[in-house]
Amino acid sequence: MPDIEYLRLLAEKYPNRRAVRTEIINLRAILALPKATEFFLSDIHGEYDAFQYFVRSGSGMIRMRIDETFGNLLTESECDELASLIYNPEAEMARRKKSEHDFDAWCKVSIRRLVAICRVVSNKYTRSKVKKRLPKASSYIMDELLFADDVLDRHKYYDEIIDTIIEYDAAKEIICEMAETISNLTVDRLHIIGDIFDRGPKSHFILDYLMANRGVDIQWGNHDVLWMGAACGNRACIATMIRINVRYNNFDMLEVGYGFNLRPLASLAEKIYGDDPCEFFKPNVLETNKYDPIPPELAAKMHKMISIIQFKIEGQEIIKHPEFHLEKRNLLETIDFEKGTVKVEGVEYPMRDMNLPTVDPENPYELTEEEEEVMVALESSIINSEKLQRHMNYMYSHGSLYKVMNGNLFYHGCMIFNERGNFKTVEIDGKKYKGADYIRKLDSMIRAAHGKQPEGVSQADAASIMWYLWLAEDSPLFGKDKMTTFERYFIADKSTHKEHTVPYYRLIEKEETAVKILKAFGLDPDHGRILNGHVPVKIKNGETPIKANGKLLIIDGGISKAYHKTTGIAGYTAILTSKHMYLAEHKPYEPLKEDGTQVFHRPIMHLIHTVPERLRIRDTDNGAELNQQIKNLEALFEEFRKGGIREIF
C-alpha cells in the first residue's frame, strides 16, 4: 500500500472521492481495450526512405485493414490506390490532380474512405487518446468526422463538413493529416532493434523522425554504440565512424547533416596520396550527394587516409587496454616494408598496397603531426555538433542494450556462449559476469561513459567500452571472432577476410538455447519470444529468420541497399497485434518515378503465432502499471472516506 505522504501528493491531482471514482472508472475501461500494435524494425542503416515507408504502411497492416474494410466494395487496384494515398499522400494527390476529370469529387470520396480506415485503426484506443494523436490545426474537424454517428441529420452535418473542406481548398491538408494519423494509430509502439547508423546516407533524418514520434524505444546495435562513443570523443570510434561513412560516400550527412569538418582530412589526403589511385579504397556509392558532391578520386584518397589513421589509433587503444585481449589485431607492427608483407596470426601474406608514407616502421601507431591536426579537427566538430549531441542524448534516453516488454525480449546482436552451449564468463574490473548479468553490466558501462567521470578519467577513455563492443569477440553486439577490416583492404587472399561467427548463431537453431536465454532474463519460455537483429538473413540461400522452433526471430533481412544482393530481399519487420504475431518479408523499396507514380510492393505476411484469446491492455506491462494506479486511487478513496485526508471540492 502507498504511504500517506504519497497519497497526499496524489490528492493534489484527485482532490475528492468523485474525482478518484471518475479516474478509476476510466482506468478500468482502458484495461478492457485490445492491446495496441507493436512494430519491430532492425538494421535500418541510414535508409530513411525505406524506413519511413515501412513505418507509414505499418509493414502491410494498413493494406490488411483496407481489405477488411473495403474488400467487398473496391477492386484490388482501388485498394492499392487507397494504400498509396496513405503511404505517400502528396505524391498520389499530385498524380490524381493531373489524371482525374473531377479532382474535387475524387477528394470527397478519398476523405470518406480515409475516415473509414481511420475509424478501424483507432478502435483500440480511447477517444481521448485518439484526439491527442490528431494534428492540432484540424483536430476539431477530424474529431467530428471520425466520431459522427448514423443518424440522418448527422449525415447532413457530416456532408457539410466535407463540402466545406473542398470549397475552401483544404482537401490537401486534411488528406495528408488523415493519412499521417492512420499511420500513427496503426502502430502504437515502435521498437528499433539496433543499427540506425552507417552505410545509408540519411541516419540523421531517421533520428529526426523518431524524435518527433511517441512510443519509440531503441535497442542499441554495434553501429549505434560506435556513434555514441564518437560523440563522447573516443578517437577510435571517431576514426572508424568517419571511415565507414567516407567509404559509403555519405558526405551530405557528415558535412551538411551534422556539420563535421572534413576539409583537413581532404587536404591531407590529396597531399599524401596525390598520385595514388587508391584502388582498394574507391567509395561504395549507394546514393549521390546533392550538397557536397566529393569527386570519387578524392573520396578514395580520403578513405585511405582515414583508414590508416584508424589503424594507428586502434593500435594505441589496444596497447592502453590489455584487458580487451585484442593484441593480435595490431597488424601495422607486423608489416615488413622491405619484403612487402604483413604477418597475420603468425602467417605471412603479401601486401597488395605498400604506399604507406605516413607509417613509421619504428613507431607504427604514432600519428604524424598532420594526422594529429586532422583528428583534432574531427574531434572538435563532432563533440561540438549540436545536432549530433542532441541525437545521441535521445539514443541514451530511449535506448538500452536490451528490452523486456510484455513477456518478450529484444536485443540487437547475440548472447555470449561457449562452445558447450553454456553462457561464457567474462571478467570486467576483476569481477566475473555471464548471461543477462553480463549484458546489464555492459549497459551500465555505456551509460556511465555518457555521464560525469571520476577524477583522472576522461569521457573519451570511458567510452573505450563502446569501441570494444564494436569489434571484440566477447561483444554481444558484434558476434564474430575478429573484424578483418585491415585484411580486406591490404591482403588479396580472401581466406584472411573471413570473420567467424560466435557459437550463438549455431546454438539458436535449438529451442533449448532460447529457453535458456529467456529464463536468464526472468521470462516465461512457454510464452515469451526473442526478437533479434544484426545478421542479415540470406533468403536466397535457403536461410530462415525463424529459429529455436519459433521462439527466436531474426528480423534483419537487409533493408540496407548494400545487402540486397546478399539477402535477396529488403528486410523483415515483425508485427505483434492483440491477436497475432506476423513476420513481414519486404521487397526493395522503389522511390517515386519521374511520372509521379510509385510502386509499393505488398510484403509477404508470415503468420507466426495466434493467441487463444485476444490480448487486452490488462494483459500487458502497461496494464500492470494501470492496475497499480487503480490500487493507489482506491487507497486514496479510503483515506478520503476515513477522513485521513481532507477532501477539497
N, C-alpha and C positions, 0 to 999 in steps of 0.2 A: 504494500500500500504506500502511496506517496506521503511524504511528511507534510505537516501543517503549513510550513513556510512555502513549499511548492504550491499547495492548494490556494494559499492567499495570493500568490502570483497569478495562478490560473483564474482566480476570481476577478482579476482586473479585466480579463477578456470576456468572462461569462459572469456577470455581476449578480445574477439571481437564478432561482430554480427554473424559471421559464426559459431563460437563455440556455441554461445547461440542457434542459429537456429537448429543446429545438435542435441543438447540436448533436445530441445522442441519436435522435430520430434520423438526422441527416447522415451520420456516420454508419448507422446500421443499414440504411438503404444503400449506401455506397458499397458495403460489403457484399451485397447481393448482386451487384453488377458483374457481367462477364469479365474475366481477366483481359487486360488490354494486350495488344500485339507487341511482341519483342522482335527486333530485327537485328541480325548479326552479319557483320561485314568485316573482312580482314584483308591486309596486304594491298592497300589502295595505291601506294607508291606514286603519289602525285598525279594520278589520273582523275582529275577533278570532273571532267565532262561525263565519263562513265560512272563515276561515283554518284554524281548528282542525279543522273538518270535512274540508277538503281534505287536510290532513296525516294525520288519523286514517284516512281512507278510501284513502290512497295515490293520490288522484285517479283512482279506478276500478280500480287494480291489485288491491286486495283482492277486489273483486267478480269480477274475472277469475280470481283464484285459487280463489274459491268455485265458479265454473263449472267450472274444470278438475278440482276435487276431487269435487264433488257433482252436476255437471251431469246425469249419468245416473241419479242416485239421488233427487234432490229436485226438486220443482216449481219453476217460476220464482218464485212467491210465497214459497216456503220459502227459496229462496236470498236473496231480498230481505230476509226477516225475519232471516236469519243475518247479513247485511251490516249491518242496522240495529242488531243486538245488538253488533257490533264497533264501530260508529261512535258509538253512544250507549247503553252497556250499562245505566246506571242507569235511564234513561227507558224502555227496552224491557222491563227486568225489572219495573218498576212497572206497566207496562201489562199484562204477562203474568200478574202476580200477581192481577190483577182478572179476567182472561178465562180462564185455564187452570183446568180442573176439578182436575187433579193437578199443582200447581206443582212439587213435588219431582221428579216424573217428567220434566217439561219441563226442569228444571235439569240432570238427569243427561244427557239427550240433548244439551242445549246444550253442556255441558262436553266431551262426546266430540267433537262437531263442531268446537268451538274448538281442541281439541288437534290434530285432523287438519289444520286450516288452519295452526296454529302450526308444525307439522312441515314443511309445504310451504314457508312463508316463511323458515324457519330453515335450509334446506338449502344456502344459500350461505355459511354461517358454520361455524367450528369449534365443537365442543361447548363449549369453554372460553369462547368469545366469547358464545355463547347464554346460558350460565349467568351471565355478568356482566350481561346485559341483563334477567335475571329479577328481579322485586321481592324484596327481602331477606326479607320476612316469610313468603313462601310459596315461596321458591326451591327448597327440597327437594322439596316436593310436586309443583311444576310440572316440575322436572327429571325426576322419576320418571315422570310421565305422558307427557312428551314422548319419552323415550328407552326406554320399555318395548318389549320385543320380542314376537314372536308365539308364543312357547312357551305351552302351555296353562296351566301352573302360574302363569306370569307374568300371564296374563289374569285369573286369580282375584285375584292381588295388585293388579292394576290396578283391578278392580271394587271391591275392598275400600277402596281409597283414595277412589274417588268416593262410595261408600256412606257412608263416614265423614264426608266433606265435607258431605253432605246432613244426616246425623244431628246434626252439631254446628253446623248453621245457618251454615256458612261459604261457601255457594254464591255469595252476592252478591259477597263479596270476591274469591273465586277467579275468577269470571266477569269482573269488572271488570279484574282484574290480567291475565288471559289476553287480553282484548280490547286492553288497552294494549300488551302485549307484542307482539301481532300487528302492531299499527300501527308500533311501534318497529322491528321486524325487517323490515317491508316496505320501509321507506325507510332506507337506511344513511347517506346523505349528503343534507342539505337545503341547497340554495343559495337564498338570498333575494336576488333581483336588484333590490334597491332599493325605497325608499319604503315604509317601515313606518309612518311618521307622517302625521298630519293627515287632515282630512275625517271619518273614522270616529272613534268615541268611546273605543276601547279599545286604543290603542297600547301602553299600559303593561302590559296583560295579555299582549300578543304578546311583548314583551321578556321578561317573566317566564317564559313558555313556552319561548322559545328558550334562555334561560339554564339551564333545567332539563334540556335535552337535549344529547346528544353529536352530533358530526358536523354542525355548522352553520357556514356562512360567509355573509357579507353583502357584497354589492357596493353601496356607498352610492349612494342616489338624491339628487335635489335637496332633497327634503323632509327626508331624514335629515341632510344636512350643515347644513341650516338649524337643526335642533335641536342639532346638535353645536356650531355656532357660538354659539347662545344659551347653552348650558351653559358655554362659555368666557367669557361675559359680554359678547359683542358686542351692542350695543344695537339695531342694525338687524335682526339675526337675532331678538333677543328680541321686539321690537315686531311683526315680521312673523309670528312663530310664535304669539304671543298673538292677533293679529288673525284669523288663519285659524281658530283653534280657537274663538274667540268667534263668528265667522261661522257655524260649524257646530254651535254650541250644546254644545260639549264641556266643560261646566263641571264635571261629575263627575270627569273625567280631570284637568283642570287643578288644581282645588282639593282634591279628595279623593285622587285617584291620586298626584299629585306634590306636593301641599301648597303650590301657588303662592298668594300673597296677592293676590286681585283686588279686595278691598274698596276700596282707594284709587281704583282705576280706576272702580268702580261709583259711588262717591260723587261723584267729579268729573264723570262723565258725566251723572249725574242733575242736578247743579248747573248745568252748562253747557248741556245740551240738554233741560232740564225740559219745555219746551213744544214741542219739535221732535219730530215723529213719526218722524224719521229713516227716511223711506220707503224709501230705497235701501240701507238697512243692516239690513233685517229678517233675522234669522238663518235659515239653511237647516237646518231641524230634521230630521235623519235618525233620531235616537232621542231620547226624552225623558230628562231627568236624574232619577235616583232620589234622590240625596242632596242635590243643590244645584239645585233647580228655579227657575232665574232666570226671571222673567216676560219674555215676548218683547219687551215695550216697553222694558224696561231693557236687555235684551241688545242691542237695536238701538242704543240710545244708547252703550253700551259699545263696540260695533262701530265706530261713527263716531268716538268719542273716540280709540281706539287707532289707527284708520286715519290720522287727522290727525297723531298723534304719530309714526307710522311714516314718513309722507311728509317730516316735518321732519327726522327722524334720518337718513333716507336722503339727504336733501339735504346734510346735514353730511358724511356718508360720501363722497359724490361729490366734494365740494369738497376733502376731505382726500386723496383718492386719484385725482388726474387721470389716472394710468396705467390706470384702469379704462375710460376713454373713455365715460362714462355721462352727460355733461353735458346731453344732450338730454332726459334723464329728469327733470331738475329743473324741475318744472312749477309749483310754488307761486309762483315768482317771475314767472311769465308771466300770472298772474290779474289782470284789470282789474276792480277792485271796483266802479268806477262803472258800467261797461258790463255787468258780469255775464258776462264772457267769460274764456276761457283760450286761450293760444296753444300749439298742439302742432305741433312741427316746421314752424313758420312759418305755420301755418293757424289762424285764429281760430274758436273754437266757443263757442256759448252754454253757460253752466253751468246745470245743472238743479237745483243746490243751492248757494245762496250764503250759507247760515248758517254762517259760519266765524269765530266770535267770538275764537278763540284764535290766529288767524293775523295777524301784524303785517305789513302790506304792505311796510314798510320793512326788516323783518328776518324774512322768512317762515320761515326754518329754525330760528329760536330758540325753544326751549321756554319756556313760561310757568313761573313758579315752581311752580305746582300740577302742571303736567305733569312737571316735573323730579322732584317728590315721588313721582308715580306710577311713573316709571321707576326711581327708587332702590328703591322697594318691590319692584318686579318683579325687578330685578337681584338684590337680596338673597335673595328667596325662591327664585329659580332657581339661583343659584350655591350656595346652602346646602341645596338639596333633596338629601338623601342618596340617595333612590331614583333621581332623575334622573341624578345623577353616577355612580351605580353602573351604570345602563343605558348611559350614554354611554361609560364605560370599556369596557364589553362591546362596544359598537359599534366602538371603536378596536381592541380586541384580536382581534376576529373579523371585522373588515371591511377593505375596501380599495376603491379606485375601480374596480378590475378584478381578475379572477382567471383564471389559466390552469390548467386541470386536465385531465388525460387527453387532451391534444391539442385541447381546446376552449377557447373564450374567452367570458367572461361580463362584461358591463358594463351599467349601467342606461340611460344616455342615448344618446350618439352619439359619433362621431368628428368632428373639425372639419376640413371640406374647404372648398376654394374652389369657385367656380362651374365651373372647368375639370376638376374631379374629382381634383385633387391635394390632399395634406394641406396645410392652411393653416399658415403660420408665425406664431407668436405670441411676442411679446417679453415676458420676465419678468426684471426686475432687470438689464437690459442684455444678456441672453443670449436667443438665439432657439431655440424649440422647435417641434416638429411631430410629428404622428402619435403613436406609442407613447411617445416621449420626452416629449411634452407631458403625456400622462396620468400618466406616472411622476413628473414634476416636481410636478404638482398634488397627487398623493398624498402626496409628501414634505412639501409645504407644509401640508397639512391635519394631518399628524402633528406637524409642528413647532409648530403653533399649540396643540396639546394639551400640549406639554412645557414645559420651562423656557425663558423668553425671554431674549434678550440685554439687557444693561442699557439702560434707557431705552425699551424696547418692552413694552407691556402685552400680556397674553394676549388681551384684548378686541380690541386693534388687530391683532394677528397673525391673529385669527380673521376679519378682514375678508375673507380669501380665501374663507371659506365663504359669506359674503353675496354676493360676486362670483359664485361658482358657482351661486348660487340664481337669478340673473336676467340674467346678462350674455350677450351674443350669442356670445362665444367660449367659453362654458362648455359642456363636454361633458355636463353634467348637465341643462342647460336646453334647448338645441337650437332656440331661436327668436330672432328679431331684437330683440325687446323684450318686456317684461312690462307689459301695459296695465292694471294694477290701478286707477290713478287714473282713467283714461278710463271704465272700466266703472262706477265709482261716480258720476262727475260729468258725463259727456257722454252725451247721448241718442243722438247719431249713432253707430250701430253700426259704421260703417266704421273708426272710431278704435279699436274694441275688438280688431281683427284682429291676431293675432300670427303672423307668417310664419315657417314652419319653415326651418331652415338646409338647405344643399344635400344633406346626408347623406341626408335622407328621400326625396329623388328618386333619388339615386345608388344606394341599396341595392336598387333593383329590378334592377340589373345584377350578374351574378355576379363580374365583374372587380373590383367595389368590395370585396366580401367577401374575395376573394383578396388584394387589396392590404392589407387590414386584418390578415388572418391572418399574412401574411408579415412585417408590421411588428412583430408580437409573437413572431416566430420560430417560427410554427406551420406545419404542413404543410397547404396549402389543399386537397389531394386528400382528406384525411380529416377535417380539423377543421371545426367549426361555431361560429357565433357565436350566443349567446343574449342577448337584448336586451329591456329593458322600456320603461317611461316613457310611450309613446304608445299610448293605447287603440286597439285595432283595431275599426273600425266594421263589424262583420259585416253588419249590416242594410243598409249602403250598398255591399255587394259587396267590401269590402276583405278581404285575406287576410293571415294572420300569417306566411306563408312567403315569404321574399324571397330574392333572389340565387340563384335556381334551387335552393333548398333549403339553401343554406349559411348563411343567417341566419334566425333565428326571433324574432319579436316576441311575447312571451308576456304582455303587458299586455292582457288582454281586458276589463278593467273590473270587478275584484272589488268595488270601492267602489260602494255604493248610488248615489252621486252620478253614476255613469257608466252605470247600467243602461239608461237611455233612449237614451243616445248610442250605445252599442255593440250593444245588442240581446241581449247575453249577460252572464255574470257572471265572466268571467276565463278565462285559459288557464293550464294548468300543463304543463310538459314532464317526461317521464319517460325516463330513459336506463337500460335494463337491460343484462344481459350479451349479449342477442341483438337488442334492438330499441330504436328511439327512437320515442316516442309524443308526440303533442300532444293533451292532453285539453281539450275545449271544454265549459265548465260552464254550467248554468242557474243562476239566482239561488238562493241558499241560503234555505231556509224554516225558520224557528225552530219549536220544539216547540209544538204546539197545546194548547189547554186540556184536551182529552180525553186527553192523553198520547201522541197519535200524532205522527209526524213523517215528512214526505216527503223522501226522499233521492233526488234526481234522478241518474240514472246518466249520467255525462258521455259525450259523443261522442268516441271514441278514434280519432284520425287517425294511421295508421302512416306515419312519416316516413322511416324507414330500417331496413333489416335487414342485420346484419353477416354476411359469408360464413361465418365460423366464430365460435362462441361465445367471447366475451372472457373471459379468465381474469385473476386478480389479477396474474399475471406481465406482462400487457399494460398495466397501469395505472401511474400515478405511484407509488402505494403499492408496487407490485411492484418498481419500480426501487429504492426505499428498502430493501425487504426483501432484494433481491439484494446491495446494498451491505453490509447487515448480515451476510449469509452470507459474503461475501468477508472481512470483518473477523474473523469467527469462524474461518474457515479459516486466516487468518494467525495467529490466537492458537493454534489447534490445532498449527500447525507450530512455533511458539515453544515450546510445551509439549514437543513431540516432540524438539526440538533441545536442550532444557534451558535455553533463554534465559530462560524464566520458570518458576519452580518451581511444580509442581502442589501443591494442598492437597486432602486427602481427609477 
